[in-house]
Amino acid sequence: MLRALLLLVLILAVPASADARRRQINPVPFAHTPCSVLDEQPCTPSFCSVYGPWPCIPEMNYPYGQNLQLTIESRPAKDQQGRYQKPDHDLDTIGDLFAALRSCWTPPPEDDARAGMQMTVRFSFKRTGEMVAPPRLTFATSGASADTRATYLKAINASLEACLPLKFTAGLGGALAGRPIAIRYVDNRDLGKTSQQQ
C-alpha cells in the first residue's frame, strides 16, 4: 500500500514540472511541435478530441513572406540593386510586382527635393494591370511644406503612370484585383544643405 502511494505521489509530481514546460509556445513560425509527456522542450499546445487519432494543432495566422506593403528608396543599397530591376516577363508573383514598382520610381529633381522625405500612397490594381483610381496619400513627413508634398506626389503619380499598365499573368491579376497596395517612398539621397532646409 505504501509503495502504491509513493508511486502515485511521484506520478503526480512529474506532470507538474512537465506541464510548466508544455505551456510555453514555440514562437518559430510553422514549428508545430505537439506537446508530449516525453518532450523536454517547449511545444505548441494541441487541442484534440478523444475520437481523433492524430494531434490537432491550433489555428494560427501564418506570416506572409511578402505582403502588399512595399518600401522604395531613391538610392537603394548596393546589395539591393537587383530588387530594382524590372522583370523581363509577365508579372507572375508579388516579388515580380514589387520589382516592377521599384524600377518605375523616378524621384523629383534634387533642386525640388527634400532630404529624408517620406511619403506613403495606397491604391489598387485592376485585373488588367491598370490602377482602379489615382493613388491616395496616406502619410507624408511632418514639417514638409505643401509645395514639397505636391512635388513628391506629382513624381509618384508620374512614375506609376509611366509604367502602367503592368502585364500580369492571369493568376496574379486575379489575386491582386482590388487589393490595396501601400508603397512608402523614401528619398534617402544626399541632397546637400539647401534641400534639407526646405
C-alpha positions in Angstrom: 0.0 0.0 0.0 2.8 2.4 0.9 4.6 1.5 -2.3 1.5 2.4 -4.4 1.0 5.7 -2.5 4.7 6.6 -3.2 4.3 5.8 -6.8 1.1 7.9 -7.1 2.9 10.9 -5.5 5.8 10.6 -8.0 3.4 10.4 -10.9 1.5 13.5 -9.8 4.7 15.5 -9.1 6.3 14.8 -12.6 3.5 16.2 -14.7 3.5 19.5 -12.7 7.0 20.3 -13.9 6.5 19.0 -17.4 3.2 20.9 -17.6 5.1 24.2 -16.9 7.4 23.4 -19.8 4.5 22.5 -22.1 2.7 25.8 -21.6 5.5 27.6 -23.5 4.6 28.1 -27.1 7.3 27.7 -29.7 7.4 31.2 -31.4 9.1 30.0 -34.6 6.5 30.1 -37.4 5.5 26.7 -38.8 7.3 24.9 -35.9 4.3 22.8 -34.8 5.8 20.5 -32.2 2.8 18.9 -30.4 3.1 18.5 -26.7 4.1 15.2 -25.3 4.9 13.9 -21.8 8.2 12.7 -23.2 9.4 16.1 -24.6 11.9 18.2 -22.7 11.4 21.3 -24.8 8.7 24.0 -25.4 5.9 22.9 -27.7 2.7 24.1 -29.3 -0.3 23.0 -27.2 -2.7 20.8 -29.1 -6.5 20.6 -28.6 -7.8 17.3 -29.7 -10.9 15.2 -29.5 -10.7 11.9 -27.7 -12.1 10.5 -31.0 -9.3 11.9 -33.2 -6.3 9.6 -33.9 -3.9 12.5 -34.5 -2.6 15.5 -32.7 -4.5 18.7 -33.5 -2.7 22.0 -34.0 -4.5 25.2 -33.1 -5.3 27.7 -35.9 -2.6 30.3 -36.4 -2.2 33.3 -38.6 0.7 32.4 -40.7 3.1 35.2 -41.6 3.4 36.1 -45.2 6.8 36.2 -46.8 5.7 39.3 -48.8 2.6 41.2 -48.2 1.3 44.2 -50.1 3.4 46.8 -48.3 6.5 48.0 -50.0 9.3 50.5 -49.4 11.0 52.1 -52.3 14.2 54.1 -51.8 15.5 56.7 -54.1 19.0 55.3 -53.7 18.9 51.6 -52.9 21.8 49.9 -51.2 24.3 48.1 -53.4 23.2 44.7 -52.2 19.5 45.6 -53.1 20.1 46.8 -56.7 18.8 43.5 -58.1 15.5 44.1 -56.5 15.1 47.3 -58.5 15.4 45.6 -61.9 12.1 45.3 -63.9 11.4 41.6 -64.8 11.6 40.8 -68.5 8.5 38.6 -68.4 4.8 38.9 -67.4 4.5 39.5 -63.7 3.6 36.3 -62.0 4.5 36.8 -58.3 4.3 39.5 -55.8 8.1 39.7 -55.9 7.8 40.4 -59.7 5.3 43.1 -58.9 7.4 44.8 -56.3 10.5 44.7 -58.6 8.4 46.4 -61.4 7.1 49.1 -59.0 10.6 49.7 -57.6 12.0 50.1 -61.2 9.4 52.7 -62.0 10.4 55.2 -59.3 11.9 58.4 -60.5 12.4 60.9 -57.6 12.0 64.6 -58.1 15.0 66.6 -59.2 17.4 67.5 -56.4 16.5 71.2 -56.6 12.9 70.5 -55.7 13.6 67.6 -53.3 13.9 67.4 -49.5 16.4 65.1 -47.9 14.8 62.3 -45.8 11.4 62.9 -47.3 9.0 60.0 -46.9 5.6 59.6 -48.5 3.2 56.7 -48.5 0.4 56.2 -51.0 -2.3 53.5 -51.3 -4.0 52.2 -54.4 -5.3 49.1 -56.1 -4.9 47.4 -59.4 -7.5 46.0 -61.8 -7.1 42.6 -63.2 -5.7 44.2 -66.4 -2.8 45.9 -64.7 -4.3 49.4 -64.6 -5.0 51.3 -61.4 -8.5 51.4 -60.1 -8.1 55.1 -59.1 -5.2 57.5 -58.6 -3.0 56.8 -55.5 -4.3 58.2 -52.3 -1.8 59.9 -50.0 -1.8 58.3 -46.5 1.4 59.7 -45.0 4.0 62.5 -45.5 6.9 63.5 -43.4 5.8 66.1 -40.8 7.1 69.6 -41.4 7.3 69.2 -45.2 5.8 72.2 -47.0 2.7 71.9 -49.1 4.9 72.5 -52.2 7.3 69.7 -51.3 4.4 67.3 -50.7 2.8 68.3 -54.0 6.2 67.8 -55.8 6.6 64.3 -54.4 3.0 63.3 -55.1 3.4 64.5 -58.7 6.6 62.5 -59.0 4.9 59.4 -57.6 1.9 59.7 -60.0 4.2 60.3 -63.0 6.3 57.3 -62.1 3.4 55.0 -61.8 1.6 56.3 -64.9 4.8 55.7 -67.0 4.8 52.0 -66.0 1.1 51.3 -66.5 -0.5 49.1 -67.4 1.6 46.4 -65.8 1.4 43.0 -67.5 0.1 40.4 -65.0 -0.4 36.7 -65.6 -4.0 35.6 -65.3 -3.3 34.2 -61.9 -1.6 37.2 -60.4 -4.1 39.6 -62.0 -7.0 37.7 -60.4 -5.2 37.5 -57.0 -4.4 41.3 -56.9 -7.6 42.8 -58.4 -9.0 45.3 -55.9 -6.5 44.5 -53.1 -4.9 47.6 -51.6 -1.2 48.1 -52.0 0.7 50.6 -49.8 4.0 52.0 -51.0 6.3 54.0 -48.9 8.7 56.2 -50.9 11.9 57.2 -49.1 14.2 59.9 -50.5 17.5 58.8 -49.0 19.7 60.7 -51.4 22.4 63.1 -50.1 20.9 66.3 -51.3 23.1 68.8 -49.5 22.2 71.6 -47.1 19.9 73.6 -49.3 17.4 70.9 -49.8 17.5 69.9 -46.1 16.2 73.4 -45.1 13.1 73.2 -47.3 
